[in-house]
């Protein structure tokens, strides 16, 4: 898929040009020469994927998306090219993409072959490959039998891979963690390959390892030697600077590298020419403005909070405490001096689809419904219709946002990366707690 000339308007100042690849590029890039953005929940949204691509990445993953959640969505395409998968229940945007967002791998959280196939077929025209998450150790994933929990059920894994390969034409890949020994990891990879996986990305840590444990490159090197040298294995883990990319390849023998949390420790890590943190943040925010409006607030704030926490000394004027106090996307843009109003050439789409309107009973009745959500203004509306029935509906909306009411604060559904408009107060407390958490890097 090609991009318009305007897509370059937010471009990176480092002079990088992402690799141009043709045909079935995903497996080729994972075999050799791939500079890949790995999946991270709440971070690998559309603007971040476009940002790293403009800096030099040539393959990107989506964040993990749960198959059951994707099955509740409707695909909506804007006239200017952005595609949104919108939750039919609450109108939240579960996933977005656009013509500039390719090649891109959809990472699927699943524990069932039937729902995995249904979700893949729903998304297949907007992605270039399907990846099965077999490495995530986060509670929400493991409790659902996904991620690292699924890795313990080899028969189910084989069923899922086989079903996906038979049902659709795109490559199927897997992302795993190291097993107890290099021999067991190699055996695991060979099983995935036999089931139909075109490539495997290996996070060089054990499922029990915490994020601060040093990546086990020595063990990954042993695995690489035990598997067919022509089979694509992507190395992941321990890349914190651009120099670490080549160090990983030399130390392990892999020919493609995946970077996930390294983007947070060095936002410009994909750029061959060093950028300051503020330059990288401005570049990222301009992409947010281009592809979204205020509905990107929750994800952009979370991403910048993590960036400022990982590299606190590189942006002297803007600390994580400063970002935490911001209440609107405009305030974020103002802090870095970025124009927050989309230009006429920007991709536009209504910020959020409203939830479905409750059906009015056909018989004569009076109904009253009250809903509470977040916004600084309180509004009450009463409507009465007269025909064969009379109905009254009252809605109250409340927000803690300090804006003028034009923007409501956005929260994140951590299991799917969905943007949620007007969360309840219990959800707001949950989100404030999650702001202190580490992004999921399967």
C-alpha positions as a Markdown table, in Angstrom:
| # | Residue | x | y | z |
|---|---|---|---|---|
| 1 | Unk | 0.0 | 0.0 | 0.0 |
| 2 | Unk | 1.4 | 3.4 | -0.9 |
| 3 | Unk | 1.3 | 6.7 | 1.0 |
| 4 | Unk | 0.6 | 10.1 | -0.2 |
| 5 | Unk | 3.1 | 12.9 | -0.5 |
| 6 | Unk | 1.6 | 14.5 | 2.6 |
| 7 | Unk | 2.5 | 11.5 | 4.7 |
| 8 | Unk | 6.1 | 12.7 | 4.8 |
| 9 | Unk | 5.1 | 16.1 | 6.4 |
| 10 | Unk | 5.8 | 14.9 | 9.9 |
| 11 | Unk | 9.1 | 13.2 | 8.9 |
| 12 | Unk | 12.1 | 12.5 | 11.0 |
| 13 | Unk | 14.9 | 15.0 | 10.9 |
| 14 | Unk | 17.6 | 12.4 | 11.1 |
| 15 | Unk | 17.5 | 11.7 | 7.3 |
| 16 | Unk | 16.5 | 8.1 | 7.7 |
| 17 | Unk | 14.5 | 6.4 | 4.9 |
| 18 | Unk | 12.6 | 3.3 | 5.9 |
| 19 | Unk | 13.5 | 0.3 | 3.8 |
| 20 | Unk | 11.2 | -0.2 | 0.8 |
| 21 | Unk | 10.2 | -3.9 | 0.4 |
| 22 | Unk | 8.1 | -5.6 | -2.1 |
| 23 | Unk | 5.8 | -8.6 | -2.1 |
| 24 | Unk | 5.6 | -10.9 | 0.9 |
| 25 | Unk | 8.0 | -8.8 | 2.9 |
| 26 | Unk | 7.3 | -10.0 | 6.4 |
| 27 | Unk | 9.1 | -13.3 | 6.3 |
| 28 | Unk | 12.0 | -11.8 | 4.3 |
| 29 | Unk | 12.5 | -9.1 | 6.9 |
| 30 | Unk | 12.3 | -11.6 | 9.8 |
| 31 | Unk | 14.9 | -13.8 | 8.0 |
| 32 | Unk | 17.5 | -11.0 | 7.5 |
| 33 | Unk | 17.8 | -7.3 | 7.9 |
| 34 | Unk | 14.6 | -6.7 | 9.9 |
| 35 | Unk | 14.6 | -3.7 | 12.2 |
| 36 | Unk | 11.4 | -4.4 | 14.0 |
| 37 | Unk | 9.2 | -2.7 | 16.5 |
| 38 | Unk | 8.0 | -5.3 | 19.0 |
| 39 | Unk | 4.5 | -5.4 | 20.5 |
| 40 | Unk | 3.8 | -3.4 | 23.7 |
| 41 | Unk | 0.3 | -3.0 | 25.2 |
| 42 | Unk | -0.8 | 0.7 | 25.2 |
| 43 | Unk | 2.3 | 1.8 | 23.3 |
| 44 | Unk | 2.3 | 0.2 | 19.8 |
| 45 | Unk | -0.7 | 2.3 | 18.6 |
| 46 | Unk | -0.9 | 3.7 | 15.1 |
| 47 | Unk | 1.0 | 7.0 | 15.7 |
| 48 | Unk | 3.9 | 5.1 | 17.4 |
| 49 | Unk | 4.1 | 2.6 | 14.6 |
| 50 | Unk | 4.2 | 5.4 | 12.0 |
| 51 | Unk | 6.8 | 7.3 | 14.1 |
| 52 | Unk | 9.3 | 4.4 | 14.3 |
| 53 | Unk | 8.7 | 3.6 | 10.6 |
| 54 | Unk | 9.6 | 7.2 | 9.7 |
| 55 | Unk | 12.7 | 6.9 | 11.9 |
| 56 | Unk | 13.9 | 3.7 | 10.2 |
| 57 | Unk | 12.0 | 0.6 | 11.3 |
| 58 | Unk | 11.0 | -1.6 | 8.4 |
| 59 | Unk | 8.5 | -3.9 | 10.2 |
| 60 | Unk | 6.1 | -3.2 | 13.1 |
| 61 | Unk | 3.9 | -5.2 | 15.3 |
| 62 | Unk | 0.5 | -4.1 | 16.7 |
| 63 | Unk | 0.1 | -4.3 | 20.4 |
| 64 | Unk | -1.5 | -7.6 | 21.5 |
| 65 | Unk | -5.2 | -7.6 | 20.6 |
| 66 | Unk | -7.5 | -10.2 | 22.1 |
| 67 | Unk | -9.4 | -12.2 | 19.5 |
| 68 | Unk | -12.7 | -12.1 | 21.5 |
| 69 | Unk | -12.5 | -8.3 | 21.7 |
| 70 | Unk | -11.8 | -8.0 | 17.9 |
| 71 | Unk | -15.0 | -10.0 | 17.3 |
| 72 | Unk | -17.0 | -7.3 | 18.9 |
| 73 | Unk | -15.9 | -4.6 | 16.5 |
| 74 | Unk | -17.1 | -3.1 | 13.2 |
| 75 | Unk | -14.6 | -2.0 | 10.6 |
| 76 | Unk | -15.1 | 1.7 | 9.6 |
| 77 | Unk | -13.1 | 3.3 | 6.8 |
| 78 | Unk | -12.8 | 7.1 | 6.7 |
| 79 | Unk | -12.8 | 8.9 | 3.3 |
| 80 | Unk | -9.1 | 9.9 | 3.9 |
| 81 | Unk | -7.8 | 6.4 | 4.5 |
| 82 | Unk | -7.8 | 5.6 | 8.2 |
| 83 | Unk | -9.4 | 2.4 | 9.1 |
| 84 | Unk | -10.8 | 1.9 | 12.6 |
| 85 | Unk | -12.1 | -1.2 | 14.3 |
| 86 | Unk | -14.8 | 0.1 | 16.6 |
| 87 | Unk | -16.3 | -1.7 | 19.5 |
| 88 | Unk | -20.0 | -2.2 | 18.9 |
| 89 | Unk | -20.8 | -2.1 | 22.6 |
| 90 | Unk | -19.3 | 1.2 | 23.7 |
| 91 | Unk | -18.0 | 2.9 | 20.6 |
| 92 | Unk | -14.3 | 2.7 | 21.6 |
| 93 | Unk | -11.6 | 2.4 | 19.0 |
| 94 | Unk | -9.9 | -1.0 | 19.5 |
| 95 | Unk | -7.5 | -0.8 | 16.6 |
| 96 | Unk | -6.6 | 1.7 | 13.8 |
| 97 | Unk | -4.4 | 1.5 | 10.7 |
| 98 | Unk | -3.8 | 3.4 | 7.5 |
| 99 | Unk | -2.0 | 3.0 | 4.1 |
| 100 | Unk | 1.3 | 4.1 | 5.7 |
| 101 | Unk | 1.1 | 1.4 | 8.3 |
| 102 | Unk | 2.6 | -1.5 | 6.3 |
| 103 | Unk | 4.2 | -4.0 | 6.5 |
| 104 | Unk | 2.5 | -4.6 | 9.9 |
| 105 | Unk | 2.0 | -7.8 | 12.0 |
| 106 | Unk | -1.2 | -8.2 | 14.0 |
| 107 | Unk | -0.3 | -9.8 | 17.3 |
| 108 | Unk | -3.2 | -11.9 | 18.5 |
| 109 | Unk | -4.0 | -12.9 | 22.0 |
| 110 | Unk | -5.9 | -16.1 | 21.8 |
| 111 | Unk | -6.4 | -19.5 | 23.4 |
| 112 | Unk | -8.8 | -21.0 | 20.9 |
| 113 | Unk | -8.4 | -22.0 | 17.2 |
| 114 | Unk | -12.0 | -21.1 | 16.2 |
| 115 | Unk | -12.0 | -17.5 | 17.6 |
| 116 | Unk | -8.4 | -17.0 | 16.4 |
| 117 | Unk | -9.5 | -17.8 | 12.9 |
| 118 | Unk | -12.6 | -15.6 | 13.1 |
| 119 | Unk | -10.6 | -12.6 | 14.4 |
| 120 | Unk | -7.9 | -13.1 | 11.7 |
| 121 | Unk | -10.4 | -13.3 | 8.9 |
| 122 | Unk | -12.0 | -10.1 | 10.2 |
| 123 | Unk | -8.7 | -8.2 | 10.1 |
| 124 | Unk | -6.9 | -10.0 | 7.2 |
| 125 | Unk | -7.3 | -7.2 | 4.6 |
| 126 | Unk | -5.6 | -4.6 | 6.9 |
| 127 | Unk | -2.6 | -6.6 | 8.2 |
| 128 | Unk | 0.3 | -8.4 | 6.6 |
| 129 | Unk | 0.8 | -11.3 | 9.0 |
| 130 | Unk | -0.7 | -12.8 | 12.1 |
| 131 | Unk | 1.4 | -13.4 | 15.2 |
| 132 | Unk | 0.4 | -15.6 | 18.1 |
| 133 | Unk | 1.5 | -14.3 | 21.5 |
| 134 | Unk | 3.1 | -17.1 | 23.4 |
| 135 | Unk | 5.3 | -15.1 | 25.7 |
| 136 | Unk | 3.3 | -12.5 | 27.7 |
| 137 | Unk | 3.4 | -13.1 | 31.4 |
| 138 | Unk | 1.0 | -10.4 | 32.5 |
| 139 | Unk | -1.9 | -11.6 | 34.7 |
| 140 | Unk | -4.7 | -10.5 | 32.3 |
| 141 | Unk | -3.1 | -12.6 | 29.5 |
| 142 | Unk | -2.2 | -15.7 | 31.6 |
| 143 | Unk | -5.6 | -15.9 | 33.3 |
| 144 | Unk | -7.2 | -16.1 | 30.0 |
| 145 | Unk | -5.1 | -19.0 | 28.9 |
| 146 | Unk | -3.1 | -16.8 | 26.5 |
| 147 | Unk | 0.5 | -15.8 | 26.3 |
| 148 | Unk | 2.9 | -17.8 | 28.5 |
| 149 | Unk | 0.0 | -19.9 | 29.7 |
| 150 | Unk | -0.8 | -21.0 | 26.2 |
| 151 | Unk | 2.8 | -22.0 | 25.7 |
| 152 | Unk | 2.2 | -24.9 | 28.2 |
| 153 | Unk | -0.5 | -26.4 | 25.9 |
| 154 | Unk | 1.3 | -27.6 | 22.8 |
| 155 | Unk | -1.6 | -29.3 | 21.3 |
| 156 | Unk | -3.7 | -26.2 | 21.4 |
| 157 | Unk | -0.9 | -24.1 | 19.9 |
| 158 | Unk | -0.6 | -26.6 | 17.0 |
| 159 | Unk | -4.4 | -26.4 | 16.4 |
| 160 | Unk | -4.3 | -22.6 | 16.4 |
| 161 | Unk | -1.4 | -22.3 | 14.0 |
| 162 | Unk | -2.7 | -25.0 | 11.7 |
| 163 | Unk | -6.2 | -23.5 | 11.6 |
| 164 | Unk | -4.8 | -20.0 | 10.8 |
| 165 | Unk | -2.5 | -21.3 | 8.1 |
| 166 | Unk | -5.4 | -23.2 | 6.4 |
| 167 | Unk | -8.0 | -20.4 | 6.7 |
| 168 | Unk | -6.1 | -17.4 | 5.3 |
| 169 | Unk | -3.1 | -16.6 | 3.0 |
| 170 | Unk | -1.0 | -14.4 | 5.2 |
| 171 | Unk | 2.1 | -15.7 | 7.1 |
| 172 | Unk | 1.6 | -16.9 | 10.7 |
| 173 | Unk | 4.4 | -16.2 | 13.2 |
| 174 | Unk | 4.9 | -16.7 | 16.9 |
| 175 | Unk | 6.6 | -14.7 | 19.7 |
| 176 | Unk | 8.0 | -16.8 | 22.5 |
| 177 | Unk | 10.3 | -16.7 | 25.5 |
| 178 | Unk | 13.2 | -19.0 | 26.3 |
| 179 | Unk | 12.4 | -22.4 | 27.7 |
| 180 | Unk | 14.3 | -24.1 | 30.5 |
| 181 | Unk | 17.2 | -25.1 | 28.3 |
| 182 | Unk | 18.4 | -24.2 | 24.8 |
| 183 | Unk | 17.5 | -27.7 | 23.7 |
| 184 | Unk | 13.9 | -27.3 | 24.9 |
| 185 | Unk | 13.6 | -23.9 | 23.2 |
| 186 | Unk | 14.9 | -25.4 | 19.9 |
| 187 | Unk | 12.5 | -28.2 | 20.3 |
| 188 | Unk | 9.7 | -25.7 | 20.9 |
| 189 | Unk | 10.6 | -23.7 | 17.8 |
| 190 | Unk | 10.8 | -26.8 | 15.6 |
| 191 | Unk | 7.3 | -27.8 | 16.8 |
| 192 | Unk | 6.0 | -24.3 | 15.9 |
| 193 | Unk | 7.7 | -24.6 | 12.5 |
| 194 | Unk | 6.1 | -28.0 | 11.9 |
| 195 | Unk | 2.7 | -26.6 | 12.8 |
| 196 | Unk | 3.1 | -24.0 | 10.1 |
| 197 | Unk | 4.7 | -20.9 | 11.7 |
| 198 | Unk | 6.7 | -19.0 | 9.1 |
| 199 | Unk | 9.0 | -17.4 | 11.7 |
| 200 | Unk | 9.6 | -17.1 | 15.4 |
| 201 | Unk | 10.7 | -14.1 | 17.5 |
| 202 | Unk | 12.4 | -15.1 | 20.7 |
| 203 | Unk | 12.5 | -12.8 | 23.8 |
| 204 | Unk | 15.8 | -13.7 | 25.4 |
| 205 | Unk | 14.4 | -14.1 | 28.9 |
| 206 | Unk | 12.6 | -16.8 | 30.7 |
| 207 | Unk | 8.9 | -16.5 | 31.6 |
| 208 | Unk | 9.9 | -16.1 | 35.3 |
| 209 | Unk | 12.3 | -13.3 | 34.5 |
| 210 | Unk | 11.4 | -9.7 | 35.5 |
| 211 | Unk | 12.0 | -6.9 | 33.0 |
| 212 | Unk | 15.1 | -5.7 | 34.8 |
| 213 | Unk | 16.8 | -9.1 | 34.4 |
| 214 | Unk | 19.6 | -8.9 | 31.9 |
| 215 | Unk | 18.6 | -10.4 | 28.5 |
| 216 | Unk | 20.1 | -13.9 | 28.1 |
| 217 | Unk | 21.9 | -13.5 | 24.8 |
| 218 | Unk | 24.2 | -16.5 | 25.4 |
| 219 | Unk | 21.2 | -18.8 | 25.7 |
| 220 | Unk | 19.7 | -17.3 | 22.5 |
| 221 | Unk | 22.9 | -17.9 | 20.7 |
| 222 | Unk | 22.8 | -21.6 | 21.7 |
| 223 | Unk | 19.2 | -21.8 | 20.4 |
| 224 | Unk | 20.2 | -20.3 | 17.1 |
| 225 | Unk | 22.8 | -22.9 | 16.6 |
| 226 | Unk | 20.4 | -25.7 | 17.3 |
| 227 | Unk | 17.7 | -24.7 | 14.8 |
| 228 | Unk | 17.9 | -24.8 | 11.0 |
| 229 | Unk | 20.0 | -21.8 | 10.0 |
| 230 | Unk | 17.6 | -21.0 | 7.2 |
| 231 | Unk | 14.6 | -20.7 | 9.5 |
| 232 | Unk | 13.9 | -17.1 | 10.6 |
| 233 | Unk | 14.5 | -16.4 | 14.3 |
| 234 | Unk | 14.3 | -12.8 | 15.4 |
| 235 | Unk | 16.2 | -11.7 | 18.5 |
| 236 | Unk | 14.5 | -9.6 | 21.1 |
| 237 | Unk | 15.6 | -8.4 | 24.5 |
| 238 | Unk | 18.3 | -6.2 | 25.9 |
| 239 | Unk | 18.4 | -3.6 | 23.2 |
| 240 | Unk | 18.6 | -0.2 | 24.9 |
| 241 | Unk | 20.6 | 1.8 | 22.4 |
| 242 | Unk | 21.1 | 1.7 | 18.6 |
| 243 | Unk | 24.6 | 0.2 | 19.2 |
| 244 | Unk | 23.0 | -2.7 | 20.9 |
| 245 | Unk | 21.3 | -3.8 | 17.7 |
| 246 | Unk | 24.6 | -5.0 | 16.1 |
| 247 | Unk | 25.8 | -6.3 | 19.5 |
| 248 | Unk | 22.8 | -8.6 | 19.7 |
| 249 | Unk | 23.3 | -9.9 | 16.1 |
| 250 | Unk | 27.0 | -10.6 | 16.7 |
| 251 | Unk | 26.4 | -12.2 | 20.1 |
| 252 | Unk | 23.5 | -14.5 | 19.1 |
| 253 | Unk | 23.8 | -15.1 | 15.4 |
| 254 | Unk | 20.3 | -13.8 | 14.6 |
| 255 | Unk | 20.0 | -11.6 | 11.5 |
| 256 | Unk | 17.0 | -9.5 | 12.5 |
| 257 | Unk | 16.4 | -7.6 | 15.7 |
| 258 | Unk | 13.2 | -6.6 | 17.5 |
| 259 | Unk | 13.1 | -3.6 | 19.8 |
| 260 | Unk | 10.2 | -3.1 | 22.3 |
| 261 | Unk | 11.0 | -1.4 | 25.7 |
| 262 | Unk | 14.2 | 0.0 | 24.1 |
| 263 | Unk | 12.0 | 2.5 | 22.4 |
| 264 | Unk | 11.0 | 3.9 | 25.8 |
| 265 | Unk | 14.6 | 4.1 | 27.0 |
| 266 | Unk | 15.6 | 5.8 | 23.7 |
| 267 | Unk | 12.7 | 7.1 | 21.7 |
| 268 | Unk | 14.9 | 7.8 | 18.7 |
| 269 | Unk | 16.5 | 4.3 | 18.8 |
| 270 | Unk | 15.5 | 3.5 | 15.2 |
| 271 | Unk | 17.1 | 6.7 | 13.9 |
| 272 | Unk | 20.6 | 6.3 | 12.4 |
| 273 | Unk | 21.4 | 9.9 | 13.3 |
| 274 | Unk | 20.9 | 10.8 | 17.0 |
| 275 | Unk | 18.0 | 13.0 | 17.9 |
| 276 | Unk | 17.3 | 14.8 | 21.2 |
| 277 | Unk | 14.4 | 13.4 | 23.3 |
| 278 | Unk | 12.4 | 16.6 | 22.7 |
| 279 | Unk | 12.9 | 16.3 | 19.0 |
| 280 | Unk | 11.6 | 12.8 | 19.0 |
| 281 | Unk | 8.6 | 13.7 | 21.2 |
| 282 | Unk | 7.7 | 16.6 | 18.9 |
| 283 | Unk | 7.9 | 14.2 | 15.9 |
| 284 | Unk | 5.7 | 11.7 | 17.6 |
| 285 | Unk | 3.1 | 14.3 | 18.6 |
| 286 | Unk | 2.9 | 15.7 | 15.1 |
| 287 | Unk | 2.0 | 12.2 | 13.9 |
| 288 | Unk | -0.6 | 12.0 | 16.7 |
| 289 | Unk | -2.2 | 15.2 | 15.5 |
| 290 | Unk | -2.0 | 14.1 | 11.8 |
| 291 | Unk | -3.8 | 10.8 | 12.3 |
| 292 | Unk | -6.1 | 11.6 | 15.3 |
| 293 | Unk | -7.6 | 14.4 | 17.3 |
| 294 | Unk | -8.2 | 14.6 | 21.0 |
| 295 | Unk | -9.1 | 10.9 | 21.3 |
| 296 | Unk | -5.4 | 10.0 | 21.3 |
| 297 | Unk | -5.0 | 11.7 | 24.7 |
| 298 | Unk | -5.0 | 8.6 | 26.9 |
| 299 | Unk | -2.5 | 6.6 | 24.8 |
| 300 | Unk | -0.2 | 9.5 | 24.1 |
| 301 | Unk | -0.1 | 10.5 | 27.7 |
| 302 | Unk | 0.6 | 7.0 | 28.9 |
| 303 | Unk | 3.4 | 6.6 | 26.3 |
| 304 | Unk | 5.1 | 9.9 | 27.2 |
| 305 | Unk | 4.8 | 9.1 | 30.9 |
| 306 | Unk | 6.8 | 5.9 | 30.2 |
| 307 | Unk | 9.3 | 7.7 | 28.0 |
| 308 | Unk | 10.0 | 10.4 | 30.6 |
| 309 | Unk | 10.3 | 7.8 | 33.4 |
| 310 | Unk | 12.8 | 5.6 | 31.3 |
| 311 | Unk | 14.9 | 8.6 | 30.3 |
| 312 | Unk | 14.3 | 11.3 | 33.0 |
| 313 | Unk | 17.6 | 13.2 | 32.4 |
| 314 | Unk | 17.2 | 13.8 | 28.7 |
| 315 | Unk | 14.3 | 16.2 | 28.8 |
| 316 | Unk | 15.3 | 18.7 | 31.4 |
| 317 | Unk | 12.1 | 20.8 | 31.2 |
| 318 | Unk | 9.5 | 18.0 | 31.0 |
| 319 | Unk | 9.5 | 15.3 | 33.8 |
| 320 | Unk | 7.0 | 12.5 | 34.2 |
| 321 | Unk | 5.4 | 14.5 | 37.1 |
| 322 | Unk | 4.8 | 17.3 | 34.6 |
| 323 | Unk | 3.2 | 15.0 | 32.1 |
| 324 | Unk | 1.1 | 13.3 | 34.8 |
| 325 | Unk | -0.7 | 16.6 | 35.6 |
| 326 | Unk | -1.8 | 17.2 | 32.0 |
| 327 | Unk | -5.5 | 16.8 | 31.4 |
| 328 | Unk | -6.0 | 17.2 | 27.6 |
| 329 | Unk | -4.1 | 16.4 | 24.4 |
| 330 | Unk | -3.9 | 20.1 | 23.7 |
| 331 | Unk | -1.9 | 20.6 | 27.0 |
| 332 | Unk | 0.5 | 17.8 | 25.9 |
| 333 | Unk | 1.1 | 19.5 | 22.6 |
| 334 | Unk | 1.4 | 23.0 | 24.2 |
| 335 | Unk | 4.1 | 21.6 | 26.6 |
| 336 | Unk | 6.3 | 20.7 | 23.6 |
| 337 | Unk | 5.2 | 23.6 | 21.3 |
| 338 | Unk | 3.4 | 21.4 | 18.8 |
| 339 | Unk | 0.3 | 22.7 | 17.0 |
| 340 | Unk | -2.6 | 20.6 | 18.3 |
| 341 | Unk | -5.1 | 21.4 | 15.5 |
| 342 | Unk | -5.2 | 19.0 | 12.6 |
| 343 | Unk | -4.4 | 20.5 | 9.2 |
| 344 | Unk | -6.8 | 20.3 | 6.3 |
| 345 | Unk | -4.7 | 17.5 | 4.8 |
| 346 | Unk | -4.7 | 15.4 | 8.0 |
| 347 | Unk | -6.6 | 12.1 | 8.1 |
| 348 | Unk | -9.9 | 12.9 | 9.8 |
| 349 | Unk | -12.5 | 10.7 | 11.4 |
| 350 | Unk | -15.2 | 11.4 | 14.0 |
| 351 | Unk | -13.3 | 11.2 | 17.3 |
| 352 | Unk | -15.6 | 8.5 | 18.8 |
| 353 | Unk | -18.7 | 6.7 | 17.7 |
| 354 | Unk | -21.4 | 7.0 | 20.3 |
| 355 | Unk | -22.7 | 3.9 | 22.0 |
| 356 | Unk | -25.9 | 2.5 | 20.5 |
| 357 | Unk | -29.1 | 4.3 | 21.5 |
| 358 | Unk | -31.4 | 2.2 | 23.7 |
| 359 | Unk | -34.6 | 1.1 | 21.8 |
| 360 | Unk | -37.7 | 2.9 | 22.9 |
| 361 | Unk | -40.5 | 0.6 | 24.0 |
| 362 | Unk | -43.4 | 0.5 | 21.5 |
| 363 | Unk | -46.1 | 0.5 | 24.2 |
| 364 | Unk | -47.1 | 3.5 | 26.3 |
| 365 | Unk | -44.4 | 3.7 | 29.0 |
| 366 | Unk | -42.2 | 6.0 | 30.9 |
| 367 | Unk | -38.5 | 5.1 | 31.3 |
| 368 | Unk | -35.7 | 6.9 | 33.0 |
| 369 | Unk | -32.0 | 6.1 | 32.6 |
| 370 | Unk | -29.1 | 7.7 | 34.3 |
| 371 | Unk | -25.5 | 7.2 | 33.3 |
| 372 | Unk | -22.4 | 8.7 | 34.9 |
| 373 | Unk | -19.2 | 9.3 | 32.9 |
| 374 | Unk | -16.2 | 11.6 | 33.2 |
| 375 | Unk | -16.2 | 15.3 | 31.9 |
| 376 | Unk | -15.9 | 18.7 | 33.7 |
| 377 | Unk | -19.3 | 19.8 | 32.7 |
| 378 | Unk | -22.6 | 18.4 | 33.8 |
| 379 | Unk | -25.4 | 18.4 | 31.3 |
| 380 | Unk | -29.0 | 17.2 | 31.6 |
| 381 | Unk | -31.2 | 16.6 | 28.7 |
| 382 | Unk | -34.8 | 15.6 | 28.7 |
| 383 | Unk | -36.7 | 14.5 | 25.6 |
| 384 | Unk | -40.4 | 13.6 | 25.3 |
| 385 | Unk | -41.9 | 12.1 | 22.2 |
| 386 | Unk | -45.7 | 11.8 | 21.6 |
| 387 | Unk | -47.3 | 9.2 | 19.4 |
| 388 | Unk | -48.5 | 5.9 | 20.6 |
| 389 | Unk | -45.9 | 6.0 | 23.4 |
| 390 | Unk | -44.2 | 8.5 | 25.7 |
| 391 | Unk | -40.6 | 8.1 | 26.8 |
| 392 | Unk | -38.4 | 10.2 | 29.0 |
| 393 | Unk | -34.6 | 9.8 | 29.2 |
| 394 | Unk | -32.2 | 11.7 | 31.5 |
| 395 | Unk | -28.5 | 11.5 | 31.2 |
| 396 | Unk | -25.9 | 13.1 | 33.4 |
| 397 | Unk | -22.3 | 13.3 | 32.5 |
| 398 | Unk | -19.5 | 14.4 | 34.8 |
| 399 | Unk | -15.8 | 14.7 | 34.1 |
| 400 | Unk | -12.7 | 15.6 | 36.2 |
| 401 | Unk | -11.1 | 17.1 | 33.1 |
| 402 | Unk | -10.0 | 20.7 | 33.6 |
| 403 | Unk | -10.6 | 21.6 | 29.9 |
| 404 | Unk | -13.4 | 23.8 | 28.6 |
| 405 | Unk | -15.5 | 20.8 | 28.0 |
| 406 | Unk | -14.4 | 20.3 | 24.4 |
| 407 | Unk | -12.2 | 17.3 | 25.4 |
| 408 | Unk | -13.1 | 14.5 | 27.8 |
| 409 | Unk | -10.3 | 12.6 | 29.5 |
| 410 | Unk | -9.7 | 9.2 | 27.9 |
| 411 | Unk | -8.8 | 6.0 | 29.6 |
| 412 | Unk | -7.3 | 2.7 | 28.4 |
| 413 | Unk | -8.6 | -0.8 | 28.4 |
| 414 | Unk | -5.4 | -2.5 | 29.2 |
| 415 | Unk | -6.4 | -5.8 | 27.8 |
| 416 | Unk | -7.0 | -4.5 | 24.3 |
| 417 | Unk | -5.5 | -1.0 | 24.0 |
| 418 | Unk | -8.9 | 0.4 | 23.3 |
| 419 | Unk | -9.6 | 4.1 | 23.8 |
| 420 | Unk | -12.5 | 4.5 | 26.1 |
| 421 | Unk | -14.4 | 7.8 | 26.4 |
| 422 | Unk | -15.7 | 8.9 | 29.8 |
| 423 | Unk | -14.7 | 6.0 | 32.1 |
| 424 | Unk | -16.4 | 5.5 | 35.5 |
| 425 | Unk | -14.6 | 6.6 | 38.7 |
| 426 | Unk | -13.6 | 3.1 | 39.6 |
| 427 | Unk | -12.1 | 2.8 | 36.1 |
| 428 | Unk | -10.3 | 6.1 | 36.6 |
| 429 | Unk | -8.7 | 4.8 | 39.8 |
| 430 | Unk | -7.7 | 1.6 | 38.0 |
| 431 | Unk | -6.1 | 3.7 | 35.2 |
| 432 | Unk | -4.2 | 5.9 | 37.7 |
| 433 | Unk | -2.7 | 2.8 | 39.2 |
| 434 | Unk | -1.8 | 1.4 | 35.7 |
| 435 | Unk | 0.0 | 4.6 | 34.8 |
| 436 | Unk | 2.7 | 3.4 | 37.2 |
| 437 | Unk | 2.9 | 0.0 | 35.5 |
| 438 | Unk | 5.4 | -1.2 | 33.0 |
| 439 | Unk | 4.1 | -1.6 | 29.4 |
| 440 | Unk | 3.6 | -5.3 | 28.5 |
| 441 | Unk | 6.4 | -6.6 | 26.3 |
| 442 | Unk | 5.4 | -10.2 | 25.5 |
